[in-house]
Protein backbone atom coordinates (compact mmCIF):
# COMPACT_ATOMS: atom_id res chain seq x y z
CA UNK A 1 0.00 0.00 0.00
CA UNK A 2 1.28 3.47 -0.89
CA UNK A 3 2.20 5.94 1.78
CA UNK A 4 2.16 9.74 1.81
CA UNK A 5 5.91 10.04 1.27
CA UNK A 6 5.81 7.86 -1.83
CA UNK A 7 2.96 9.90 -3.28
CA UNK A 8 4.84 13.16 -2.72
CA UNK A 9 8.04 11.65 -4.18
CA UNK A 10 6.22 10.39 -7.26
CA UNK A 11 4.55 13.76 -7.84
CA UNK A 12 7.90 15.50 -7.53
CA UNK A 13 9.56 13.07 -9.94
CA UNK A 14 6.90 13.76 -12.55
CA UNK A 15 6.72 17.47 -11.72
CA UNK A 16 2.98 17.10 -11.13
CA UNK A 17 1.01 19.41 -8.91
CA UNK A 18 -1.78 18.20 -6.65
CA UNK A 19 -4.34 19.06 -9.31
CA UNK A 20 -2.42 17.09 -11.97
CA UNK A 21 -2.53 13.94 -9.86
CA UNK A 22 -6.16 14.52 -8.89
CA UNK A 23 -7.17 14.85 -12.52
CA UNK A 24 -5.31 11.74 -13.64
CA UNK A 25 -6.62 9.65 -10.73
CA UNK A 26 -10.19 11.02 -10.98
CA UNK A 27 -10.20 12.22 -7.38
CA UNK A 28 -10.32 15.67 -5.82
CA UNK A 29 -7.29 17.80 -5.08
CA UNK A 30 -8.47 17.97 -1.45
CA UNK A 31 -8.27 14.17 -1.27
CA UNK A 32 -4.68 14.21 -2.51
CA UNK A 33 -3.79 16.88 0.04
CA UNK A 34 -5.41 14.92 2.89
CA UNK A 35 -3.62 11.69 1.98
CA UNK A 36 -0.27 13.47 1.60
CA UNK A 37 -0.81 14.97 5.06
CA UNK A 38 -0.88 11.43 6.45
CA UNK A 39 -4.61 10.93 6.80
CA UNK A 40 -5.95 7.55 5.70
CA UNK A 41 -7.44 7.05 2.27
CA UNK A 42 -9.81 4.45 0.91
CA UNK A 43 -8.15 1.45 -0.73
CA UNK A 44 -9.86 2.27 -4.04
CA UNK A 45 -8.52 5.85 -3.90
CA UNK A 46 -4.97 4.69 -3.21
CA UNK A 47 -5.28 2.20 -6.05
CA UNK A 48 -6.44 4.96 -8.43
CA UNK A 49 -3.42 7.05 -7.43
CA UNK A 50 -1.07 4.13 -7.96
CA UNK A 51 -2.56 3.31 -11.37
CA UNK A 52 -2.21 6.95 -12.48
CA UNK A 53 1.43 7.04 -11.45
CA UNK A 54 2.25 3.68 -12.99
CA UNK A 55 0.67 4.75 -16.28
CA UNK A 56 3.00 7.76 -16.23
CA UNK A 57 6.08 5.61 -15.67
CA UNK A 58 6.52 5.46 -11.92
CA UNK A 59 7.33 2.22 -10.14
CA UNK A 60 6.82 1.91 -6.39
CA UNK A 61 9.56 0.19 -4.41
CA UNK A 62 8.34 -1.80 -1.39
CA UNK A 63 10.13 -2.00 1.94
CA UNK A 64 13.16 -4.19 1.35
CA UNK A 65 15.44 -3.28 4.20
CA UNK A 66 16.36 0.03 2.57
CA UNK A 67 13.00 1.74 2.90
CA UNK A 68 10.14 2.40 0.52
CA UNK A 69 10.60 4.59 -2.51
CA UNK A 70 9.78 5.32 -6.13
CA UNK A 71 11.68 5.15 -9.40
CA UNK A 72 11.05 5.65 -13.09
CA UNK A 73 10.09 2.71 -15.24
CA UNK A 74 8.83 2.44 -18.79
CA UNK A 75 5.32 3.92 -19.12
CA UNK A 76 2.56 1.35 -19.58
CA UNK A 77 0.67 3.42 -22.19
N, CA, C and O atoms as CSV, one atom per row, in Angstrom:
chain,resi,resn,atom,element,x,y,z
A,1,UNK,N,N,0.848,-1.181,0.000
A,1,UNK,CA,C,0.000,0.000,0.000
A,1,UNK,C,C,0.892,1.242,0.000
A,1,UNK,O,O,1.892,1.304,0.715
A,2,UNK,N,N,0.518,2.212,-0.800
A,2,UNK,CA,C,1.276,3.465,-0.891
A,2,UNK,C,C,1.215,4.241,0.408
A,2,UNK,O,O,0.255,4.138,1.172
A,3,UNK,N,N,2.269,5.028,0.648
A,3,UNK,CA,C,2.197,5.938,1.785
A,3,UNK,C,C,2.361,7.378,1.286
A,3,UNK,O,O,2.674,7.608,0.118
A,4,UNK,N,N,2.149,8.326,2.171
A,4,UNK,CA,C,2.158,9.743,1.806
A,4,UNK,C,C,3.496,10.173,1.218
A,4,UNK,O,O,3.534,10.954,0.267
A,5,UNK,N,N,4.592,9.670,1.778
A,5,UNK,CA,C,5.908,10.044,1.271
A,5,UNK,C,C,6.107,9.579,-0.167
A,5,UNK,O,O,6.646,10.319,-0.991
A,6,UNK,N,N,5.678,8.366,-0.469
A,6,UNK,CA,C,5.805,7.863,-1.833
A,6,UNK,C,C,4.982,8.689,-2.814
A,6,UNK,O,O,5.417,8.940,-3.938
A,7,UNK,N,N,3.817,9.103,-2.397
A,7,UNK,CA,C,2.965,9.902,-3.277
A,7,UNK,C,C,3.623,11.251,-3.553
A,7,UNK,O,O,3.644,11.712,-4.694
A,8,UNK,N,N,4.156,11.876,-2.520
A,8,UNK,CA,C,4.842,13.156,-2.722
A,8,UNK,C,C,6.085,12.980,-3.589
A,8,UNK,O,O,6.357,13.816,-4.451
A,9,UNK,N,N,6.842,11.906,-3.374
A,9,UNK,CA,C,8.041,11.655,-4.184
A,9,UNK,C,C,7.681,11.433,-5.648
A,9,UNK,O,O,8.349,11.951,-6.543
A,10,UNK,N,N,6.632,10.668,-5.886
A,10,UNK,CA,C,6.218,10.392,-7.265
A,10,UNK,C,C,5.748,11.665,-7.959
A,10,UNK,O,O,6.071,11.896,-9.124
A,11,UNK,N,N,4.991,12.487,-7.248
A,11,UNK,CA,C,4.550,13.759,-7.839
A,11,UNK,C,C,5.738,14.639,-8.180
A,11,UNK,O,O,5.771,15.267,-9.239
A,12,UNK,N,N,6.712,14.685,-7.285
A,12,UNK,CA,C,7.901,15.504,-7.526
A,12,UNK,C,C,8.690,14.976,-8.724
A,12,UNK,O,O,9.179,15.755,-9.542
A,13,UNK,N,N,8.811,13.664,-8.824
A,13,UNK,CA,C,9.563,13.071,-9.937
A,13,UNK,C,C,8.932,13.418,-11.277
A,13,UNK,O,O,9.635,13.647,-12.262
A,14,UNK,N,N,7.618,13.456,-11.311
A,14,UNK,CA,C,6.902,13.759,-12.552
A,14,UNK,C,C,6.646,15.254,-12.742
A,14,UNK,O,O,6.154,15.688,-13.783
A,15,UNK,N,N,6.990,16.027,-11.716
A,15,UNK,CA,C,6.719,17.471,-11.718
A,15,UNK,C,C,5.218,17.755,-11.845
A,15,UNK,O,O,4.798,18.677,-12.545
A,16,UNK,N,N,4.428,16.937,-11.150
A,16,UNK,CA,C,2.982,17.101,-11.130
A,16,UNK,C,C,2.589,17.890,-9.899
A,16,UNK,O,O,3.165,17.703,-8.827
A,17,UNK,N,N,1.622,18.761,-10.043
A,17,UNK,CA,C,1.008,19.409,-8.905
A,17,UNK,C,C,-0.103,18.521,-8.355
A,17,UNK,O,O,-0.425,17.481,-8.929
A,18,UNK,N,N,-0.669,18.938,-7.259
A,18,UNK,CA,C,-1.776,18.202,-6.646
A,18,UNK,C,C,-2.928,18.050,-7.634
A,18,UNK,O,O,-3.534,16.983,-7.730
A,19,UNK,N,N,-3.223,19.107,-8.358
A,19,UNK,CA,C,-4.339,19.057,-9.314
A,19,UNK,C,C,-4.043,18.114,-10.475
A,19,UNK,O,O,-4.957,17.471,-10.992
A,20,UNK,N,N,-2.786,18.021,-10.889
A,20,UNK,CA,C,-2.423,17.086,-11.966
A,20,UNK,C,C,-2.726,15.652,-11.552
A,20,UNK,O,O,-3.349,14.896,-12.297
A,21,UNK,N,N,-2.277,15.290,-10.355
A,21,UNK,CA,C,-2.533,13.936,-9.859
A,21,UNK,C,C,-4.027,13.706,-9.693
A,21,UNK,O,O,-4.544,12.662,-10.091
A,22,UNK,N,N,-4.716,14.667,-9.112
A,22,UNK,CA,C,-6.156,14.515,-8.889
A,22,UNK,C,C,-6.880,14.261,-10.205
A,22,UNK,O,O,-7.747,13.391,-10.282
A,23,UNK,N,N,-6.532,15.005,-11.220
A,23,UNK,CA,C,-7.170,14.846,-12.524
A,23,UNK,C,C,-6.906,13.461,-13.116
A,23,UNK,O,O,-7.820,12.808,-13.620
A,24,UNK,N,N,-5.680,13.030,-13.052
A,24,UNK,CA,C,-5.308,11.739,-13.645
A,24,UNK,C,C,-5.869,10.547,-12.872
A,24,UNK,O,O,-6.108,9.485,-13.449
A,25,UNK,N,N,-6.081,10.723,-11.561
A,25,UNK,CA,C,-6.619,9.645,-10.731
A,25,UNK,C,C,-8.135,9.754,-10.547
A,25,UNK,O,O,-8.741,8.906,-9.892
A,26,UNK,N,N,-8.745,10.786,-11.117
A,26,UNK,CA,C,-10.188,11.018,-10.977
A,26,UNK,C,C,-10.630,11.134,-9.524
A,26,UNK,O,O,-11.622,10.540,-9.102
A,27,UNK,N,N,-9.859,11.920,-8.773
A,27,UNK,CA,C,-10.198,12.217,-7.383
A,27,UNK,C,C,-10.075,13.727,-7.212
A,27,UNK,O,O,-9.666,14.422,-8.142
A,28,UNK,N,N,-10.422,14.239,-6.038
A,28,UNK,CA,C,-10.322,15.675,-5.820
A,28,UNK,C,C,-8.929,16.051,-5.320
A,28,UNK,O,O,-8.217,15.239,-4.730
A,29,UNK,N,N,-8.567,17.301,-5.572
A,29,UNK,CA,C,-7.286,17.804,-5.076
A,29,UNK,C,C,-7.257,17.775,-3.548
A,29,UNK,O,O,-6.208,17.533,-2.950
A,30,UNK,N,N,-8.400,18.019,-2.920
A,30,UNK,CA,C,-8.472,17.974,-1.454
A,30,UNK,C,C,-8.155,16.575,-0.935
A,30,UNK,O,O,-7.545,16.427,0.124
A,31,UNK,N,N,-8.568,15.549,-1.677
A,31,UNK,CA,C,-8.275,14.170,-1.273
A,31,UNK,C,C,-6.774,13.916,-1.338
A,31,UNK,O,O,-6.205,13.310,-0.430
A,32,UNK,N,N,-6.139,14.370,-2.396
A,32,UNK,CA,C,-4.683,14.212,-2.509
A,32,UNK,C,C,-3.999,14.905,-1.339
A,32,UNK,O,O,-3.112,14.330,-0.707
A,33,UNK,N,N,-4.398,16.115,-1.053
A,33,UNK,CA,C,-3.793,16.879,0.041
A,33,UNK,C,C,-3.965,16.169,1.377
A,33,UNK,O,O,-3.026,16.099,2.170
A,34,UNK,N,N,-5.162,15.642,1.630
A,34,UNK,CA,C,-5.412,14.919,2.891
A,34,UNK,C,C,-4.523,13.683,3.003
A,34,UNK,O,O,-3.933,13.437,4.056
A,35,UNK,N,N,-4.424,12.916,1.937
A,35,UNK,CA,C,-3.617,11.691,1.976
A,35,UNK,C,C,-2.144,12.042,2.163
A,35,UNK,O,O,-1.442,11.387,2.933
A,36,UNK,N,N,-1.675,13.074,1.461
A,36,UNK,CA,C,-0.275,13.472,1.601
A,36,UNK,C,C,0.031,14.021,2.986
A,36,UNK,O,O,1.187,14.026,3.412
A,37,UNK,N,N,-0.989,14.479,3.687
A,37,UNK,CA,C,-0.810,14.969,5.058
A,37,UNK,C,C,-0.780,13.811,6.062
A,37,UNK,O,O,-0.599,14.026,7.260
A,38,UNK,N,N,-0.958,12.596,5.568
A,38,UNK,CA,C,-0.881,11.433,6.450
A,38,UNK,C,C,-2.207,10.889,6.909
A,38,UNK,O,O,-2.249,9.945,7.697
A,39,UNK,N,N,-3.296,11.467,6.430
A,39,UNK,CA,C,-4.606,10.931,6.798
A,39,UNK,C,C,-4.909,9.713,5.935
A,39,UNK,O,O,-4.448,9.629,4.796
A,40,UNK,N,N,-5.675,8.776,6.465
A,40,UNK,CA,C,-5.951,7.550,5.698
A,40,UNK,C,C,-6.818,7.814,4.478
A,40,UNK,O,O,-7.634,8.736,4.458
A,41,UNK,N,N,-6.624,6.987,3.469
A,41,UNK,CA,C,-7.443,7.054,2.265
A,41,UNK,C,C,-8.077,5.707,2.008
A,41,UNK,O,O,-7.579,4.680,2.470
A,42,UNK,N,N,-9.164,5.707,1.277
A,42,UNK,CA,C,-9.810,4.451,0.912
A,42,UNK,C,C,-8.881,3.641,0.009
A,42,UNK,O,O,-8.090,4.204,-0.747
A,43,UNK,N,N,-8.987,2.326,0.096
A,43,UNK,CA,C,-8.154,1.451,-0.733
A,43,UNK,C,C,-8.351,1.747,-2.219
A,43,UNK,O,O,-7.385,1.756,-2.982
A,44,UNK,N,N,-9.589,1.987,-2.630
A,44,UNK,CA,C,-9.864,2.275,-4.038
A,44,UNK,C,C,-9.215,3.588,-4.474
A,44,UNK,O,O,-8.772,3.707,-5.616
A,45,UNK,N,N,-9.155,4.566,-3.582
A,45,UNK,CA,C,-8.524,5.846,-3.900
A,45,UNK,C,C,-7.021,5.667,-4.053
A,45,UNK,O,O,-6.427,6.182,-5.000
A,46,UNK,N,N,-6.403,4.939,-3.126
A,46,UNK,CA,C,-4.968,4.694,-3.209
A,46,UNK,C,C,-4.621,3.887,-4.464
A,46,UNK,O,O,-3.578,4.103,-5.080
A,47,UNK,N,N,-5.492,2.972,-4.828
A,47,UNK,CA,C,-5.276,2.197,-6.045
A,47,UNK,C,C,-5.358,3.100,-7.277
A,47,UNK,O,O,-4.554,2.959,-8.198
A,48,UNK,N,N,-6.314,4.020,-7.301
A,48,UNK,CA,C,-6.443,4.955,-8.430
A,48,UNK,C,C,-5.192,5.824,-8.550
A,48,UNK,O,O,-4.729,6.099,-9.657
A,49,UNK,N,N,-4.652,6.251,-7.428
A,49,UNK,CA,C,-3.423,7.047,-7.426
A,49,UNK,C,C,-2.266,6.218,-7.978
A,49,UNK,O,O,-1.500,6.690,-8.818
A,50,UNK,N,N,-2.147,4.999,-7.507
A,50,UNK,CA,C,-1.067,4.129,-7.959
A,50,UNK,C,C,-1.168,3.857,-9.458
A,50,UNK,O,O,-0.160,3.907,-10.164
A,51,UNK,N,N,-2.357,3.574,-9.945
A,51,UNK,CA,C,-2.559,3.307,-11.375
A,51,UNK,C,C,-2.169,4.529,-12.203
A,51,UNK,O,O,-1.527,4.391,-13.245
A,52,UNK,N,N,-2.551,5.721,-11.752
A,52,UNK,CA,C,-2.207,6.948,-12.477
A,52,UNK,C,C,-0.697,7.132,-12.554
A,52,UNK,O,O,-0.163,7.483,-13.606
A,53,UNK,N,N,-0.019,6.899,-11.453
A,53,UNK,CA,C,1.433,7.039,-11.447
A,53,UNK,C,C,2.106,5.968,-12.317
A,53,UNK,O,O,3.030,6.266,-13.073
A,54,UNK,N,N,1.646,4.753,-12.204
A,54,UNK,CA,C,2.249,3.681,-12.990
A,54,UNK,C,C,2.052,3.904,-14.482
A,54,UNK,O,O,2.936,3.581,-15.275
A,55,UNK,N,N,0.911,4.448,-14.874
A,55,UNK,CA,C,0.666,4.753,-16.282
A,55,UNK,C,C,1.623,5.835,-16.784
A,55,UNK,O,O,1.938,5.892,-17.973
A,56,UNK,N,N,2.079,6.689,-15.872
A,56,UNK,CA,C,3.001,7.763,-16.229
A,56,UNK,C,C,4.459,7.344,-16.131
A,56,UNK,O,O,5.354,8.133,-16.436
A,57,UNK,N,N,4.707,6.098,-15.705
A,57,UNK,CA,C,6.080,5.607,-15.673
A,57,UNK,C,C,6.745,5.573,-14.321
A,57,UNK,O,O,7.973,5.562,-14.237
A,58,UNK,N,N,5.966,5.556,-13.267
A,58,UNK,CA,C,6.523,5.465,-11.918
A,58,UNK,C,C,6.343,4.046,-11.400
A,58,UNK,O,O,5.286,3.439,-11.568
A,59,UNK,N,N,7.380,3.532,-10.775
A,59,UNK,CA,C,7.325,2.216,-10.137
A,59,UNK,C,C,7.529,2.424,-8.636
A,59,UNK,O,O,8.423,3.162,-8.223
A,60,UNK,N,N,6.715,1.784,-7.841
A,60,UNK,CA,C,6.821,1.908,-6.392
A,60,UNK,C,C,7.684,0.783,-5.850
A,60,UNK,O,O,7.503,-0.383,-6.203
A,61,UNK,N,N,8.627,1.147,-4.988
A,61,UNK,CA,C,9.559,0.191,-4.407
A,61,UNK,C,C,9.067,-0.138,-2.999
A,61,UNK,O,O,8.923,0.758,-2.167
A,62,UNK,N,N,8.810,-1.417,-2.728
A,62,UNK,CA,C,8.338,-1.796,-1.391
A,62,UNK,C,C,9.484,-1.778,-0.376
A,62,UNK,O,O,10.654,-1.662,-0.743
A,63,UNK,N,N,9.135,-1.891,0.869
A,63,UNK,CA,C,10.126,-2.001,1.938
A,63,UNK,C,C,10.971,-3.242,1.675
A,63,UNK,O,O,10.442,-4.344,1.533
A,64,UNK,N,N,12.271,-3.056,1.613
A,64,UNK,CA,C,13.162,-4.185,1.348
A,64,UNK,C,C,14.420,-4.093,2.194
A,64,UNK,O,O,15.482,-4.578,1.804
A,65,UNK,N,N,14.293,-3.477,3.338
A,65,UNK,CA,C,15.442,-3.281,4.197
A,65,UNK,C,C,16.076,-1.910,3.996
A,65,UNK,O,O,16.808,-1.431,4.862
A,66,UNK,N,N,15.799,-1.278,2.860
A,66,UNK,CA,C,16.359,0.033,2.575
A,66,UNK,C,C,15.306,1.121,2.595
A,66,UNK,O,O,15.623,2.286,2.357
A,67,UNK,N,N,14.081,0.774,2.869
A,67,UNK,CA,C,12.997,1.744,2.902
A,67,UNK,C,C,12.205,1.764,1.611
A,67,UNK,O,O,12.678,1.309,0.569
A,68,UNK,N,N,10.996,2.293,1.689
A,68,UNK,CA,C,10.136,2.399,0.515
A,68,UNK,C,C,10.624,3.541,-0.363
A,68,UNK,O,O,11.363,4.416,0.087
A,69,UNK,N,N,10.201,3.521,-1.618
A,69,UNK,CA,C,10.604,4.593,-2.514
A,69,UNK,C,C,9.855,4.528,-3.821
A,69,UNK,O,O,8.871,3.802,-3.960
A,70,UNK,N,N,10.337,5.304,-4.786
A,70,UNK,CA,C,9.784,5.320,-6.133
A,70,UNK,C,C,10.942,5.422,-7.112
A,70,UNK,O,O,12.030,5.881,-6.762
A,71,UNK,N,N,10.698,4.994,-8.333
A,71,UNK,CA,C,11.683,5.150,-9.400
A,71,UNK,C,C,10.955,5.178,-10.726
A,71,UNK,O,O,9.795,4.778,-10.819
A,72,UNK,N,N,11.640,5.651,-11.750
A,72,UNK,CA,C,11.046,5.655,-13.088
A,72,UNK,C,C,11.112,4.266,-13.685
A,72,UNK,O,O,12.058,3.515,-13.448
A,73,UNK,N,N,10.108,3.941,-14.451
A,73,UNK,CA,C,10.087,2.714,-15.245
A,73,UNK,C,C,9.537,3.101,-16.599
A,73,UNK,O,O,9.219,4.267,-16.828
A,74,UNK,N,N,9.420,2.149,-17.491
A,74,UNK,CA,C,8.826,2.439,-18.793
A,74,UNK,C,C,7.327,2.652,-18.619
A,74,UNK,O,O,6.670,1.861,-17.942
A,75,UNK,N,N,6.776,3.702,-19.215
A,75,UNK,CA,C,5.322,3.921,-19.123
A,75,UNK,C,C,4.542,2.747,-19.713
A,75,UNK,O,O,4.984,2.111,-20.670
A,76,UNK,N,N,3.380,2.472,-19.132
A,76,UNK,CA,C,2.556,1.351,-19.582
A,76,UNK,C,C,1.671,1.725,-20.752
A,76,UNK,O,O,1.083,0.834,-21.366
A,77,UNK,N,N,1.546,2.993,-21.090
A,77,UNK,CA,C,0.668,3.418,-22.189
A,77,UNK,C,C,1.235,3.072,-23.514
A,77,UNK,O,O,0.622,3.360,-24.542
